[in-house]
Amino acid sequence: MKYTIKHETGSRMRVHLPMKRMTFREADTLDFYLQGFSQIKEVKIYERTADVAIIYDCDRDEAIDILRAYDPAKLDVPETVYETSGREQAAEYSDRIATAIILHYGKRLIIPFSLRTIWVCIKTARYMWRGLKTLGSGSLRVELLDAIAIFAAVLTGDYKTASSVMFLLKIGDILEEWTHKRSVGDLARRMSLNVDKVWIVTDSGEVLADSSSVVAGDKVIVRMGNMIPFDGEVTDGEAFVNQASMTGEPLPVRKASGTPVFAGTVVEEGEVTVCVTKISGSGRFDKIVKMIEESEKLKSSLESKAERLADRLVPYTLLASGLTYLFSRNITKAVSVLMVDYSCALKMAMPISVLSAIKEASDYDITVKGGRFLEAVSEADTIVFDKTGTLTEAKPKVVKVVSFNDESEDELLRQAACLEEHFPHSVANAVVEAAFEKGLDHEEMHSKIEYIVAHGIASRIDNKKAVIGSYHFVFEDEKVKVPRGKKKILDKLPPEYSHLYFAKEGRLCACILIEDPIRKEAVTVTDRLRTLGFEHIVMMTGDSERTAAAIASKAGIDEYYAEVLPEDKAGFIERTRAEGRKVIMVGDGINDSPALSAADAGIAISEGAEIARQIADITISGSGLESIVTLRKISTALMKRIGFNYRTIVGFNSSLIALGIAGVLPPSTSALLHNGSTVALGLKSMTPLIKTDRTH
């Protein structure tokens, strides 16, 4: 790419491309390219002037080489990049604001006063109609206050004030709409579908392939706990699908042959083969935006309280205006009262505060599905951790395979990996990774597999029943026997490792030893959570008492429960909530789903099962538990901000009303100060809540 360096200082460079301006698509393509380099820390593209500003963390020559190597013709940019870009939306609203300002002040210079007066009267009729329409809903709303104020100004011949008020209201409406859409759009982009690999049905069997290679008409297999990656129709199998992300339905829906399924929904139980009908451009982003905008989950109780108060205050504002005119016989003072209302500021600042907090959390790789859950995190006094993949590393490793029959360790590992590769669990991933590192090819050798939540997997290999899973599942549920003479080997297995048992035809074949080290930040995080107000920090795991005790001790957790089932975790949370406590659950697996759902706020690890992320209210990056500390800080700061906004709005606007009644402020000044303070508070509500270094 050819370009000219216009300015540079330190590690910042601004360059100009050889064109008058860039299209939105060209700007998005260049942004996608530059964001793909870890050396480029920040990118700002000015499509109107064809300028690009970058902040880089490398040698100057390397940054120049990156820019020079750009060739859009060689880039394969996913269509979702363009679909979810907010660039065109930002330009649209900027143009609308600029147009409104130019027209408002330009017509004063060009259009005669008499014609401007007629235009003001026409616009007044529109505002009157908008205000009167609100009466049809059976409630008094701020639109009625605006209409009465404008009409009163026109009635007294104060056309300049009426024009200024309508102009300020229009700018306020545009800013409010833009701010809300931008906040919702940022959140939706964080929640958009991101599935890298899928199982495709081919003539030779199932093949694991990149999702980008799938075309309409392909058939993909989706198993329990996994997300459906594309819109399509079920051609085989039966499953219960969680569609909450699309429809808001809390209960899973049965899907069988011939029924449609949607991208982003999750299979809770069963297995289906889906014939893909739509790939990119399926509208999932728009669906998420709609879900966010309509979901009551976005509202915290404080936010809802503020909005209810805003509506209740409208009649009192009308009454105050009427009494002011009754006692003073001064229409100007009465109109000054109408120029100020609490509703506009409360209804703008509160949602923006919440959406901005959700956006800020996303900057730390934390996805929050609504303000209600931030409020729950701020109030929580109890936090419950799953062990595997949560307190321990997300990537456990196979240390050794102990054979209990005449098959080699590598052969047993190959068979185990063949079963485990279909399921999203950190231990299953460890087995598959170990086989891959040894170069063990494990093509499909089994029949249909069955996943038993929190226990293991059952299938048939070479027409022999095969099971793999926990001690409880293999020995107690499946009644597997230890081969004669091998009991001592079983008893002497190293206790510091987790044990995964593999059996065929009711006989133990192997024990896979899994090293599952505790996260290095676990102790620090638990200490910081106590400092931030958590009184009870609990660990619950399906692992053995021995392993649970060791991990709890290393993590600095006093209260733990071992060998628990999914329903046990959920039951504990429900009992704790019944005692009056606010509870957070942190987990990553299918077996954590009931507990995540039962908690006041469920937090899923992003590398865990899709169903856990779908059910959870919050998702954090698997790279570190520090995100939970950050989340607590953001949520606490948000509640403080909402309280501050509430007090500021009520106090400032009450002062404006008092000054209007006293005759100190004319209506136009009251309107200017009211609308200006509303926009200023909205902008202030978009500023960061916490000031720490980003984790990425």
C-alpha positions in Angstrom: 0.0 0.0 0.0 1.3 3.4 -0.9 0.9 6.2 1.7 2.4 9.5 2.9 3.4 10.0 6.5 1.7 13.3 7.6 2.8 13.3 11.2 4.5 11.1 13.8 5.6 11.4 17.4 7.0 8.7 19.6 5.1 5.5 18.8 2.2 7.3 17.1 2.0 7.8 13.3 -0.6 9.4 11.1 -0.5 8.5 7.4 -2.5 9.6 4.3 -3.7 7.2 1.6 -3.6 8.3 -2.1 -7.3 8.9 -2.4 -9.9 11.6 -1.6 -11.9 9.5 0.9 -12.4 5.9 1.8 -15.6 3.9 1.6 -16.9 2.4 4.9 -16.0 -1.1 3.5 -12.5 0.0 2.6 -12.0 1.5 6.1 -13.3 -1.7 7.8 -11.0 -3.8 5.7 -8.0 -1.8 6.6 -9.0 -1.8 10.3 -9.4 -5.6 10.2 -5.9 -6.0 8.7 -4.2 -3.7 11.2 -6.0 -5.1 14.2 -4.6 -8.5 13.3 -1.1 -7.5 14.3 -0.1 -7.6 18.0 2.4 -4.9 17.3 -0.4 -2.4 16.4 -1.9 -1.3 19.7 -4.5 1.2 18.5 -6.0 2.1 15.1 -8.1 5.1 14.1 -9.3 5.4 10.5 -10.7 8.7 9.2 -12.5 7.6 6.1 -13.6 11.2 5.1 -9.9 12.3 4.7 -8.4 8.9 3.9 -6.1 9.2 6.9 -5.0 6.4 9.3 -3.5 7.0 12.8 -1.8 4.1 14.5 -0.1 3.5 17.9 2.5 0.8 17.6 4.6 -1.3 20.0 7.5 -2.2 17.8 10.3 -0.6 15.8 9.3 2.2 13.5 10.5 0.3 10.4 8.4 -2.7 11.4 5.3 -0.6 11.6 6.0 0.9 8.2 6.5 -2.5 6.7 3.1 -3.6 8.1 1.4 -0.6 6.4 3.4 -1.2 3.2 2.4 -4.9 3.0 -1.4 -4.1 3.1 -3.1 -5.5 0.0 -7.0 -5.7 0.3 -7.2 -8.0 -2.7 -5.3 -10.7 -0.8 -7.3 -10.4 2.4 -10.1 -12.8 3.3 -12.3 -10.7 5.5 -15.3 -12.4 7.1 -18.6 -10.8 6.1 -19.5 -10.4 9.8 -16.7 -7.8 10.1 -18.7 -5.5 7.8 -22.1 -6.5 9.3 -21.1 -5.6 12.8 -19.1 -2.5 12.1 -20.4 0.7 13.7 -18.6 3.0 11.3 -21.5 3.8 9.0 -23.8 4.4 12.0 -21.3 6.8 13.5 -21.0 8.8 10.3 -24.8 8.9 9.9 -25.4 10.4 13.3 -22.5 12.8 13.0 -24.0 14.1 9.7 -27.5 14.4 11.3 -26.1 16.5 14.1 -24.1 18.7 11.8 -27.1 19.1 9.4 -29.3 20.1 12.3 -26.9 22.8 13.6 -26.2 24.2 10.1 -30.0 24.4 9.3 -30.8 26.0 12.7 -28.3 28.8 12.5 -28.2 29.1 8.7 -31.9 29.9 8.3 -31.5 32.8 10.6 -29.2 34.4 8.1 -31.1 33.5 4.9 -34.8 33.2 5.8 -36.8 36.3 6.7 -38.3 36.5 10.2 -41.9 36.3 9.0 -41.2 33.0 7.2 -39.2 31.7 10.2 -42.3 32.4 12.3 -44.5 30.4 10.1 -42.0 27.5 10.1 -41.9 27.6 14.0 -45.7 27.4 14.1 -45.7 24.3 11.8 -43.0 22.6 13.9 -44.9 23.5 17.1 -48.0 21.7 15.7 -45.8 18.5 15.3 -44.6 18.7 18.9 -48.1 19.3 20.1 -49.3 16.2 18.3 -46.5 14.2 19.7 -47.3 15.4 23.2 -51.1 14.7 22.9 -50.4 11.2 21.6 -48.9 10.3 24.9 -52.2 11.0 26.6 -53.6 8.0 24.7 -51.4 5.7 26.7 -53.1 6.9 29.9 -50.0 8.5 31.4 -48.4 11.9 31.5 -45.0 11.9 29.9 -42.2 14.3 29.2 -43.3 14.8 25.6 -46.4 16.5 26.9 -44.3 18.9 29.0 -42.2 19.8 25.9 -45.3 20.4 23.8 -47.0 22.7 26.4 -43.8 24.7 26.9 -43.3 25.2 23.1 -46.9 26.1 22.6 -46.8 28.6 25.5 -43.7 30.3 24.1 -45.5 30.6 20.7 -48.6 31.9 22.3 -46.7 34.7 24.0 -44.9 35.6 20.7 -41.5 34.3 21.9 -40.7 32.5 18.7 -37.0 32.6 19.3 -37.4 30.7 22.5 -39.7 28.2 20.9 -37.3 27.6 18.0 -34.3 27.2 20.4 -36.2 24.7 22.6 -37.2 22.6 19.6 -33.6 22.7 18.3 -32.2 21.6 21.7 -34.8 18.8 21.9 -33.8 17.6 18.5 -30.1 17.6 19.2 -30.8 15.8 22.5 -33.0 13.2 20.8 -30.2 12.5 18.2 -27.5 12.2 20.9 -29.6 10.0 23.1 -30.5 7.7 20.1 -26.9 7.6 18.9 -25.4 6.9 22.4 -27.9 4.1 23.0 -27.3 2.4 19.6 -23.6 2.7 19.9 -23.6 1.1 23.4 -25.9 -1.7 22.3 -23.9 -2.2 19.1 -20.7 -2.5 21.1 -22.2 -5.1 23.4 -23.8 -7.0 20.5 -20.4 -7.2 18.7 -18.9 -8.8 21.9 -21.7 -11.4 22.0 -21.7 -12.2 18.2 -21.2 -15.8 17.2 -17.6 -17.1 17.1 -17.4 -20.8 16.3 -14.0 -21.8 14.7 -14.4 -25.6 14.1 -17.4 -27.7 13.2 -18.0 -31.4 12.5 -19.1 -31.9 8.9 -20.8 -35.1 7.5 -18.9 -36.4 4.4 -19.1 -39.6 2.4 -16.1 -40.9 4.4 -17.6 -40.0 7.8 -17.3 -37.0 10.2 -14.6 -34.5 9.5 -13.5 -31.6 11.8 -13.2 -28.5 9.6 -13.0 -24.7 9.8 -16.4 -23.1 10.0 -15.3 -20.7 7.3 -15.2 -23.6 4.8 -18.9 -24.5 5.3 -21.3 -23.6 2.5 -25.1 -23.8 2.3 -26.2 -27.4 1.9 -23.4 -28.9 4.1 -24.5 -31.0 7.0 -22.9 -30.4 10.4 -23.3 -32.4 13.6 -24.0 -30.6 16.8 -23.7 -32.5 20.1 -24.8 -31.8 23.6 -23.3 -28.7 25.2 -22.3 -27.2 21.8 -23.5 -24.1 20.0 -25.4 -24.5 16.7 -23.1 -22.5 14.3 -25.5 -21.7 11.4 -29.1 -21.3 10.6 -30.4 -24.6 9.2 -32.8 -27.5 9.3 -32.5 -30.7 11.3 -32.1 -33.8 9.0 -31.3 -36.4 11.6 -31.4 -36.9 15.4 -33.3 -35.2 18.2 -32.3 -32.6 20.8 -33.5 -30.1 23.3 -32.2 -26.7 22.2 -31.8 -23.6 24.4 -33.0 -20.6 22.3 -32.8 -18.0 25.0 -30.3 -15.9 23.0 -32.7 -15.6 20.1 -36.2 -15.7 21.6 -35.8 -15.2 25.3 -37.5 -18.6 26.0 -36.2 -19.9 29.3 -37.0 -23.6 28.6 -35.3 -25.7 25.9 -37.2 -26.5 22.8 -37.4 -30.0 21.2 -35.9 -30.2 17.7 -36.3 -33.2 15.5 -36.1 -34.0 11.7 -37.6 -31.2 9.6 -37.6 -28.5 12.3 -35.5 -25.3 11.9 -32.6 -24.3 14.2 -30.9 -21.0 14.6 -27.3 -19.9 14.8 -26.2 -19.1 18.4 -28.6 -21.5 20.1 -27.2 -24.4 22.1 -28.0 -28.1 22.3 -28.8 -28.8 26.0 -29.5 -32.5 25.5 -29.2 -34.9 22.5 -27.5 -34.7 19.1 -28.7 -33.4 15.7 -27.4 -33.2 12.2 -28.2 -29.8 10.7 -28.4 -29.0 7.0 -27.0 -25.4 6.7 -29.3 -22.9 5.0 -27.5 -19.6 5.9 -23.9 -18.9 6.6 -22.6 -15.3 6.8 -25.2 -12.5 6.7 -27.7 -14.6 8.5 -28.7 -11.7 10.7 -27.5 -13.0 14.0 -26.0 -9.7 14.9 -29.4 -7.9 14.3 -31.1 -10.6 16.4 -28.7 -10.0 19.3 -29.2 -6.2 19.0 -33.0 -6.7 19.2 -32.7 -9.1 22.1 -30.5 -6.6 24.0 -32.8 -3.7 23.3 -36.0 -5.6 24.3 -34.6 -7.6 27.3 -35.6 -6.4 30.7 -32.4 -8.0 31.9 -30.6 -4.8 30.9 -32.3 -3.0 33.8 -30.9 -3.1 37.3 -33.4 -2.4 40.1 -31.9 1.1 40.7 -32.2 1.9 37.0 -35.9 0.7 36.9 -36.5 2.8 40.1 -35.1 5.9 38.4 -37.3 5.4 35.3 -40.4 4.9 37.4 -39.6 8.0 39.3 -39.1 10.0 36.1 -42.6 9.1 34.9 -44.2 9.9 38.3 -42.6 13.3 38.4 -44.2 14.6 35.2 -47.6 15.4 36.8 -45.9 17.3 39.6 -43.9 19.4 37.0 -47.2 20.3 35.3 -48.7 21.1 38.7 -45.8 23.3 39.6 -46.1 25.2 36.3 -49.8 25.7 36.8 -49.3 27.0 40.4 -46.5 29.3 39.3 -48.8 30.9 36.7 -51.8 31.0 39.1 -49.8 32.9 41.8 -47.5 35.0 39.6 -49.7 35.5 36.5 -46.4 35.4 34.6 -46.4 33.0 31.6 -42.7 33.3 31.2 -42.1 31.9 34.7 -44.6 29.1 34.1 -42.9 28.1 30.9 -39.5 28.1 32.6 -40.8 25.4 34.9 -42.0 23.3 31.9 -38.6 23.7 30.3 -37.1 21.5 33.0 -38.1 17.9 33.7 -36.4 15.0 35.5 -37.6 12.3 33.1 -35.3 13.2 30.2 -32.1 13.1 32.2 -33.1 10.1 34.3 -34.1 8.0 31.3 -31.0 8.9 29.3 -28.2 8.8 31.9 -29.3 5.6 33.7 -29.4 3.2 30.6 -26.2 4.8 29.2 -24.4 4.2 32.5 -25.4 0.5 32.4 -24.6 0.0 28.8 -21.3 1.9 29.2 -20.3 -0.3 32.1 -21.1 -3.4 30.0 -19.0 -2.0 27.2 -16.1 -1.3 29.7 -16.3 -4.8 31.0 -16.0 -6.1 27.5 -12.7 -4.2 27.2 -11.4 -6.6 29.8 -12.9 -9.7 27.9 -15.9 -9.8 30.2 -19.3 -10.2 28.5 -22.2 -9.1 30.7 -25.8 -9.8 29.5 -27.5 -7.1 31.5 -27.3 -4.4 34.2 -29.2 -6.7 36.7 -26.2 -9.0 36.9 -23.8 -6.1 37.5 -26.0 -5.1 40.4 -26.0 -8.7 41.7 -22.2 -8.8 41.5 -21.9 -5.6 43.4 -24.2 -6.9 46.2 -22.9 -10.5 46.4 -21.3 -11.7 49.6 -20.8 -15.4 48.5 -18.9 -16.8 45.6 -18.9 -20.4 44.6 -16.1 -21.8 42.4 -16.0 -25.0 40.3 -12.6 -26.7 40.5 -11.6 -28.2 37.1 -10.9 -25.5 34.5 -11.9 -22.7 36.9 -9.6 -22.7 39.9 -7.3 -25.0 38.1 -5.6 -24.3 34.8 -7.9 -24.4 31.8 -5.5 -26.7 30.0 -4.7 -29.7 32.1 -2.2 -32.2 30.7 -1.9 -36.0 30.5 1.0 -37.1 32.6 0.8 -40.9 32.0 -1.4 -43.6 30.8 -1.4 -46.7 33.0 -2.5 -49.9 31.1 -4.5 -52.6 32.9 -4.6 -55.0 29.9 -2.4 -56.2 27.1 -2.9 -53.1 24.9 -0.2 -50.5 24.7 -0.5 -47.2 26.4 -0.5 -45.4 23.1 -3.3 -47.6 21.7 -5.4 -47.0 24.8 -4.7 -43.2 24.6 -5.7 -43.3 20.9 -9.1 -44.9 21.7 -9.7 -42.6 24.6 -9.0 -39.5 22.4 -11.4 -40.8 19.8 -14.2 -40.8 22.4 -13.3 -37.5 24.1 -12.7 -35.3 21.0 -16.4 -34.6 20.6 -17.0 -32.9 23.9 -16.0 -29.4 25.2 -14.3 -30.1 28.5 -10.8 -29.3 29.7 -10.0 -32.9 30.7 -11.3 -34.2 27.3 -9.2 -31.6 25.5 -6.2 -32.8 27.5 -6.6 -36.4 26.3 -7.1 -35.2 22.6 -4.1 -33.0 22.9 -1.9 -35.8 24.3 -2.8 -38.1 21.4 -2.1 -35.3 18.9 1.3 -34.6 20.4 2.2 -38.3 20.0 1.0 -38.3 16.5 -1.7 -40.9 17.2 -4.3 -40.9 14.5 -7.8 -41.6 15.9 -10.2 -41.8 13.1 -13.8 -42.6 14.0 -13.9 -46.2 15.4 -16.9 -46.1 17.6 -20.6 -46.1 17.3 -22.9 -43.3 18.5 -21.7 -41.9 21.7 -23.7 -40.9 24.8 -22.6 -38.2 27.2 -23.6 -38.6 30.8 -23.4 -35.2 32.5 -20.8 -35.0 35.3 -19.9 -38.7 34.8 -18.5 -39.6 31.5 -19.0 -41.1 28.0 -20.4 -44.4 26.9 -20.2 -45.9 23.4 -19.0 -49.0 21.5 -15.5 -49.7 20.1 -15.1 -52.7 17.8 -18.6 -53.7 18.9 -17.5 -53.7 22.6 -19.1 -51.4 25.1 -16.7 -48.7 26.1 -16.9 -46.2 28.9 -14.6 -43.4 30.1 -15.1 -41.1 33.0 -14.9 -40.7 36.8 -14.4 -43.4 39.4 -18.1 -43.1 40.4 -19.3 -43.5 36.9 -17.0 -46.3 35.9 -16.9 -48.4 39.0 -20.2 -47.7 40.8 -22.6 -46.9 38.0 -21.2 -49.1 35.3 -19.9 -51.8 37.7 -16.6 -52.1 35.9 -14.2 -54.8 37.4 -10.4 -54.5 37.8 -8.5 -57.3 36.0 -7.2 -60.0 38.3 -3.9 -59.1 39.8 -4.1 -55.4 38.9 -5.8 -54.2 42.1 -2.4 -53.1 43.6 -1.6 -51.0 40.6 -4.9 -49.2 41.0 -4.3 -48.6 44.7 -0.8 -47.2 44.1 -1.8 -44.6 41.5 -0.3 -41.2 42.4 -2.7 -39.2 44.5 -1.5 -35.8 43.3 -3.1 -36.4 39.9 -6.7 -36.5 38.7 -7.7 -40.0 37.4 -9.7 -40.7 34.3 -10.8 -44.3 33.9 -11.3 -46.1 30.6 -13.0 -49.5 30.4 -14.3 -51.9 27.8 -16.8 -54.8 28.2 -16.9 -54.2 31.9 -13.2 -54.5 32.5 -10.8 -51.6 33.4 -8.4 -51.0 30.5 -6.5 -47.9 31.5 -6.2 -45.0 34.0 -5.2 -41.7 32.5 -3.3 -39.5 35.0 -4.2 -35.8 34.5 -2.1 -33.0 35.9 -4.4 -30.2 36.7 -2.3 -27.5 38.4 -4.0 -24.6 40.2 -4.0 -21.3 38.5 -1.1 -19.2 39.6 -3.4 -16.2 40.4 -5.9 -18.2 42.4 -4.5 -17.3 45.9 -4.2 -13.7 45.0 -7.7 -13.5 43.6 -9.3 -15.1 46.6 -7.5 -12.7 48.9 -8.6 -9.7 46.8 -12.2 -10.9 46.7 -12.2 -11.1 50.5 -10.9 -7.5 50.6 -13.7 -6.5 48.2 -16.4 -7.7 50.5 -16.9 -11.4 49.8 -17.6 -13.1 53.2 -17.9 -16.7 51.9 -15.6 -18.2 49.2 -16.6 -21.8 48.4 -15.2 -24.5 46.1 -17.4 -27.4 44.8 -16.1 -30.3 42.7 -17.1 -33.7 41.5 -13.5 -34.8 42.1 -12.3 -36.9 45.1 -12.0 -35.6 48.6 -8.2 -36.0 48.5 -7.9 -33.8 45.3 -10.4 -31.3 46.5 -8.7 -30.8 49.8 -5.3 -30.2 48.2 -6.6 -27.7 45.7 -8.7 -25.8 48.3 -5.7 -25.6 50.5 -3.5 -24.2 47.7 -6.1 -21.7 46.7 -6.7 -20.4 50.2 -10.3 -21.6 50.4 -11.6 -22.8 53.7 -15.0 -24.2 52.6 -15.1 -26.9 50.0 -17.3 -29.8 48.9 -16.1 -32.9 47.1 -17.7 -35.6 45.0 -20.8 -33.4 44.3 -23.2 -33.8 41.4 -24.6 -30.9 39.3 -27.8 -30.9 41.3 -25.8 -30.7 44.5 -24.1 -27.5 43.4 -27.5 -26.0 42.4 -29.1 -27.1 45.7 -26.3 -25.5 47.7 -26.8 -22.2 45.9 -30.5 -22.3 46.4 -30.2 -23.0 50.1 -27.6 -20.2 50.5 -29.9 -17.7 48.7 -32.8 -18.8 50.9 -30.7 -17.7 53.9 -30.7 -14.2 52.4 -27.3 -14.2 50.8 -26.4 -13.0 47.3 -24.5 -15.7 45.4 -22.2 -15.8 42.4 -21.3 -19.1 40.7 -18.2 -19.5 38.6 -17.9 -22.5 36.3 -16.9 -23.8 32.9 -18.6 -27.2 32.2 -21.9 -28.7 31.2 -22.2 -30.0 34.8 -22.0 -26.4 36.1 -25.1 -25.2 34.1 -27.7 -25.9 36.8 -25.7 -24.0 39.4 -25.0 -21.1 37.0 -28.7 -20.8 36.4 -29.5 -20.9 40.1 -27.1 -18.2 41.2 -27.9 -14.5 41.4 -25.2 -14.1 38.7 -23.6 -17.0 36.9 -20.1 -16.5 35.5 -18.8 -18.9 32.8 -15.2 -19.3 31.7 -15.0 -18.5 27.9 -13.0 -21.6 27.1 -15.7 -23.9 28.7 -18.8 -25.6 27.3 -21.1 -23.5 25.0 -24.1 -24.4 27.2 -22.4 -23.0 30.2 -21.7 -19.7 28.4 -25.2 -19.6 27.1 -26.9 -20.1 30.5 -24.4 -17.9 32.3 -25.2 -14.2 32.9 -21.6 -13.2 32.5 -18.6 -14.7 30.6 -15.0 -14.0 31.4 -11.8 -14.8 29.6 -10.1 -18.1 30.5 -6.7 -16.4 30.6 -7.1 -15.4 34.3 -9.4 -15.1 37.3 -8.4 -11.5 37.8 -11.4 -10.7 35.6 -13.7 -11.5 38.5 -11.9 -8.8 40.6 -12.2 -6.3 37.8 -15.9 -7.2 37.4 -16.5 -6.6 41.1 -14.8 -3.2 40.8 -16.8 -2.2 37.7 -20.1 -3.3 39.2 -19.5 -1.5 42.5 -18.4 1.7 40.7 -21.5 1.5 38.4 -23.9 1.4 41.4 -22.1 4.4 42.9 -22.4 6.2 39.5 -26.1 5.5 39.2 -26.6 6.9 42.8 -24.6 10.0 41.9 -26.5 10.5 38.7 -29.8 10.2 40.5 -28.8 12.8 43.2 -27.3 15.2 40.6 -30.3 15.1 38.3 -32.8 15.7 41.0 -30.7 18.4 42.7 -29.7 20.3 39.5 -33.1 20.3 37.9 -34.9 21.2 41.1 -32.6 24.3 41.3 -33.5 25.2 37.7 -37.2 25.0 38.5 -36.7 27.2 41.6 -34.7 29.8 39.6 -37.4 29.7 36.9 -40.2 30.3 39.4 -38.1 33.2 40.9 -37.8 34.8 37.5 -34.1 34.5 37.5 -33.9 32.2 34.4 -35.9 32.8 31.3 -37.4 29.7 29.5 -34.7 29.6 26.8 -31.9 29.6 29.4 -33.7 26.9 31.5 -34.0 24.8 28.4 -30.4 25.3 27.5 -29.1 24.4 30.9 -31.5 21.5 31.3 -30.7 19.9 27.9 -27.0 20.8 28.3 -26.8 19.1 31.7 -28.6 16.1 30.4 -26.2 15.6 27.5 -23.2 16.3 29.8 -24.3 13.8 32.3 -24.9 11.3 29.5 -21.4 11.8 28.3 -20.0 11.6 31.8 -21.8 8.3 32.2 -19.8 6.9 29.3 -16.4 7.5 30.9 -14.5 4.6 32.4 -15.5 3.4 35.8 -12.1 2.1 36.9 -8.6 3.2 36.0 -6.3 0.2 35.6 -4.2 -1.3 32.8 -6.1 -3.4 30.4 -5.5 -7.1 30.6 -4.9 -7.5 26.9 
